[in-house]
Amino acid sequence: MRVTKVGTVYQLSFMPRFFPVNCYLVDEEDELTLIDAALPYSTKSIITAVKRIGKPLTNIILTHAHSDHVGALDELKRILPSVNVHISSREARLLTGDRTMLLDEQDSVIRGGIPKNIKTKPDNLLQEGDRVGSLEVISAPGHTPGQIALLDIRNRSLIAGDTFQTRAGIAVSGTMRLTFPFPALATWNKKIALESARKLREYEPRLLAVGHGKMLQNPIHDMNQAIAESEKKLQ
């Protein structure tokens, strides 16, 4: 695991050279919030990072329910039973393995690895505008129907889930990168993903943190390029 800190955000990156899977610890005044839960074997490394920072882990927020974002969830909840688990109300269905589309969703297939045996039940179902500590919830569907992003209102750090990737060059979810195609292959709806990318850009983040790839400081220019590329491909 590689740990990178920018401001209040710690990126924990597993297999960073080959197949980077990231989760994040956000440093609050007296506690820590974990965003996403990486892979099943990630538990020990996450707990070690929490201990090194020296504050209790009180919240886990899941941006979406793909298996590489929830892998360590059950074990973390077993070790830390008092931790509060948060996920969007739509994404909670995927967490149970339910791929059924809702009536108002386009007739398309939910892609990517959906967990089948997660035992943890969310403590809180999130809606846009909710707050968990310093983090504001932003609805950002497209990669999955119920994906969310989190904006730290103290410093405009944006943890965007898989709305963007930065591995193999920044791209909007659904835009293929041949040297790292997996986020694109796992994207539910490219057009809705593009809409969410445009929406997140309007928050003018000072840091962009994603599920796959390095964090970007002052990312607006890069986000604009990725959005323009996605627009061109979807014409």
C-alpha positions in Angstrom: 0.0 0.0 0.0 1.2 3.5 -0.8 0.0 6.4 1.4 -0.1 10.0 -0.1 -1.4 13.0 1.9 -2.6 16.2 0.5 -4.2 18.6 3.0 -6.9 16.7 4.9 -6.9 13.8 2.5 -4.9 10.6 2.8 -4.9 8.4 -0.3 -4.4 4.7 0.5 -3.5 3.1 -2.9 -3.3 -0.7 -3.3 -1.3 -2.1 -6.2 -0.5 1.4 -7.3 1.9 0.5 -10.2 -0.3 -2.2 -11.8 -4.0 -1.9 -10.9 -4.4 1.0 -8.5 -7.4 0.7 -6.2 -7.8 3.7 -3.9 -9.6 4.5 -0.7 -9.3 7.6 1.4 -9.1 8.8 5.0 -10.3 12.3 5.6 -8.9 14.0 8.6 -11.5 15.7 10.8 -10.7 17.6 14.0 -11.1 14.6 16.4 -11.9 11.7 14.1 -11.4 10.1 10.7 -13.8 9.2 7.9 -12.9 6.4 5.5 -14.2 6.8 1.9 -14.6 3.4 0.2 -13.2 0.1 1.5 -11.0 -1.1 -1.4 -10.3 -4.8 -1.6 -10.9 -7.7 0.8 -7.3 -8.0 1.8 -7.0 -4.2 2.5 -8.4 -4.3 6.0 -5.1 -4.6 7.9 -3.4 -1.8 5.9 -6.4 0.5 6.5 -6.4 -0.2 10.2 -2.6 0.4 10.3 -3.0 3.8 8.6 -5.7 4.8 11.0 -3.5 3.9 14.0 -0.6 5.9 12.6 -2.7 9.0 12.2 -3.9 8.5 15.8 -7.6 9.4 15.6 -10.6 7.1 15.8 -12.3 5.9 12.6 -16.0 6.8 13.1 -17.5 6.8 9.6 -17.2 4.8 6.4 -18.8 6.4 3.3 -19.1 4.3 0.2 -19.2 6.2 -3.1 -20.6 3.2 -4.9 -21.0 -0.5 -4.4 -18.6 -2.1 -6.9 -16.6 -4.9 -5.3 -13.3 -2.9 -5.5 -14.8 -0.2 -3.3 -16.5 -2.3 -0.7 -14.1 -5.3 -0.4 -12.9 -4.7 3.2 -16.3 -3.4 4.5 -17.4 -6.5 6.4 -14.1 -7.1 8.1 -13.8 -3.4 9.1 -17.2 -3.4 10.6 -16.3 -6.6 12.5 -13.2 -5.0 14.0 -14.9 -1.6 14.5 -18.5 -2.4 15.2 -19.4 1.2 16.3 -18.3 2.7 13.0 -21.2 4.2 11.0 -21.6 3.1 7.4 -23.1 5.5 4.8 -24.2 4.9 1.2 -26.7 6.5 -1.1 -30.2 5.1 -0.9 -30.0 4.0 -4.6 -26.6 2.3 -4.2 -27.7 0.4 -1.1 -29.6 -1.9 -3.4 -26.4 -2.8 -5.3 -24.7 -3.4 -2.0 -27.1 -6.3 -1.5 -26.3 -7.7 -5.0 -29.6 -6.4 -6.5 -29.0 -5.3 -10.1 -32.6 -4.6 -10.8 -33.2 -1.3 -12.7 -35.7 1.2 -11.3 -38.6 2.3 -13.4 -37.3 5.8 -14.1 -33.8 4.6 -15.1 -32.8 4.0 -18.7 -33.0 0.4 -19.9 -29.3 -0.5 -19.6 -27.3 -3.0 -17.7 -25.4 -2.3 -14.5 -21.8 -3.3 -15.2 -18.8 -4.1 -13.1 -18.3 -6.4 -10.1 -21.4 -6.3 -7.8 -20.9 -7.9 -4.4 -23.0 -10.9 -3.6 -22.2 -11.6 0.1 -21.8 -8.3 1.9 -23.3 -8.7 5.4 -23.0 -5.1 6.6 -26.2 -3.1 6.6 -25.8 0.7 6.1 -26.5 2.9 9.1 -27.4 5.9 7.0 -28.8 6.3 3.5 -27.5 9.5 1.9 -29.1 12.1 -0.3 -27.5 15.0 -2.1 -26.8 17.8 0.2 -26.3 15.6 3.3 -23.2 16.2 5.4 -21.0 13.7 7.2 -18.6 15.8 9.2 -16.9 18.2 6.7 -18.0 16.2 3.7 -21.0 17.3 1.5 -22.7 14.6 -0.5 -23.0 15.2 -4.2 -25.1 12.9 -6.4 -22.8 11.7 -9.3 -24.5 8.8 -11.1 -23.3 7.3 -14.4 -20.6 4.9 -13.4 -23.3 3.3 -11.3 -26.9 4.5 -10.9 -26.4 5.7 -7.3 -22.8 6.8 -7.1 -22.0 9.8 -5.0 -19.0 12.2 -4.6 -17.8 13.9 -1.4 -16.7 17.5 -1.2 -14.7 18.7 1.8 -16.2 22.1 2.4 -13.1 23.3 4.3 -10.7 23.2 1.4 -12.7 22.0 -1.7 -11.1 18.6 -1.9 -13.3 16.3 -4.0 -13.4 12.6 -3.7 -15.2 11.7 -6.9 -15.5 7.9 -6.8 -15.2 6.6 -10.4 -16.7 9.7 -12.1 -13.1 10.3 -13.3 -10.1 8.1 -13.5 -6.5 9.4 -13.6 -4.7 6.1 -14.2 -3.4 6.1 -17.9 -4.5 9.8 -18.3 -7.5 11.5 -16.9 -10.8 10.4 -18.3 -14.5 10.6 -17.6 -16.0 7.3 -16.6 -16.9 5.5 -19.8 -14.1 6.9 -21.9 -11.8 4.1 -22.8 -8.1 4.1 -21.9 -6.6 1.0 -23.5 -3.8 0.7 -20.9 -6.4 0.8 -18.1 -9.8 0.1 -19.5 -11.5 -1.3 -16.4 -13.4 1.8 -15.2 -14.8 2.3 -18.8 -15.8 -1.3 -19.0 -17.6 -1.1 -15.7 -19.6 2.1 -16.5 -23.4 1.8 -16.5 -24.3 4.9 -18.6 -21.7 7.1 -20.4 -24.0 10.0 -21.0 -25.1 10.3 -17.4 -21.5 9.9 -16.4 -20.6 12.9 -18.5 -23.4 14.9 -17.0 -22.0 14.1 -13.5 -18.4 15.1 -14.6 -19.7 18.5 -15.8 -21.6 18.9 -12.5 -18.5 18.1 -10.4 -16.4 20.5 -12.4 -18.8 23.3 -11.4 -17.8 22.9 -7.7 -14.3 24.1 -8.7 -12.4 21.6 -6.7 -8.8 22.3 -5.6 -8.0 18.6 -5.3 -9.5 15.7 -7.3 -9.2 12.2 -5.7 -10.5 9.2 -7.6 -10.9 5.5 -7.3 -8.1 4.7 -9.8 -5.0 6.8 -10.2 -3.1 9.6 -8.5 -4.7 12.7 -6.9 -4.6 15.9 -8.9 -4.2 19.3 -7.4 -5.7 22.3 -9.2 -7.5 19.9 -11.5 -9.9 22.1 -13.4 -7.8 22.2 -16.6 -7.5 18.4 -16.6 -11.2 17.9 -15.9 -12.1 20.2 -18.8 -9.9 18.2 -21.1 -11.4 15.0 -20.0 -14.9 16.3 -20.4 -14.2 17.7 -23.9 -12.9 14.3 -24.9 -15.9 12.5 -23.6 -18.2 15.0 -25.4 -16.4 14.4 -28.6 -16.7 10.6 -28.3 -20.4 10.7 -27.5 -21.4 13.0 -30.4 
